[in-house]
Amino acid sequence: MMYDVIIVGAGIVGAACADELSRRGLSVAVVDRECIGGGATAAGMGHIVVMDDSEAQFALTRYSQQLWQKLRPELADDVEYEQTGTIWVAADEEEMVEVRRKRDYYTQRGVPVEELDAQALKRFEPNLRDGLAGGLRVLEDAVLYPPCAARFLMDRALQTGAKLHLGCSVTEVGGGCVRLADGVQIRAQIIVNAAGASAADLTPGVQIRKRKGHLVITDRYAGFLRHQLVELGYLKSAHSLTSDSVAFNVQPRRTGQILIGSSRQYGAEHKEVDHEILARMLRRAEEYMPALGRISAIRCWTGFRAATPDKLPLIGPWPSDRSLWLATGHEGLGITTSLGTARILADQITGAVPEIPIEPYLPLRMTSSQTLKEPANA
């Protein structure tokens, strides 16, 4: 079997890449050991959010958000795309300083936002506790259901000729070849490693670490929550590269359910729920929304994010193998940035001019090796 592109990984990033590349006329195959939208996609909140840790992070998240907005009329109903908006919640006046910084930063770049005082915050979200200082409402942020979003994108790719190989464990990639556990080899001019937290297992030298997270979903409580709510302290916990952390992060679902996060752990290799971390995460949520302690949770689960040292994804050619490309390292922003990642990757592969600067995301920044090898039997 020979293709123009083989994508390893059928999560939302791999599905978006398959859709974009196949729509540009390339023959594409997607290989995954499990199902469409498994792995980190199934463990993601589905928050389509603009972030501003760096100019590069802002550029990619805003670009991707706008691509989701354009795609919205075509999305299947089960994707559950809802423009709920995000409120970044400030606990005190010190955090209100950060609210105003974010307000100015977003406003200067054309992102609609609204600063909220304590009274306005309570009006928008009555179940938040009293005594909070205010917040920043980001109007165009949205939520969706990640597994169905991945399925939607993959279905579009299949309709334009892509091929899907599920239940296929990949043991090796490179040199223009994907080798499967059963001995089968699939060849392509370009191989895209979109394997998320497992990407480093297939491409030695890729600087990715697994970061474990927990999620809880509640029973249905229509009207309890209106926006995605995130504490500004979340930014501090997300910046920690060594210690375990939790933060208040809750999301309304169309069903009336509430999705509760978030936690971050390095060095936790097992998938089982860590009850100590889970308890910390739920206590943190109750500190901001005390009524959460009186509602029923029906399921909790975990997943692994693919984290890079600089918190930016790896999108582009791998310097030591001309046939190998990366689309991984998105950490907690893979759902948001999947469409932008696919565009950037496809632009590079096809020679199109990217709509945003791509240099901050190139894998070259993570390695000192700049020697390119031709793929075997090219």
Order of alpha helices (4+ residues) and beta strands (2+ residues): beta-alpha-beta-alpha-beta-alpha-beta-alpha-beta-alpha-beta-beta-alpha-beta-beta-beta-beta-alpha-beta-beta-alpha-beta-beta-alpha-beta-beta-beta-alpha
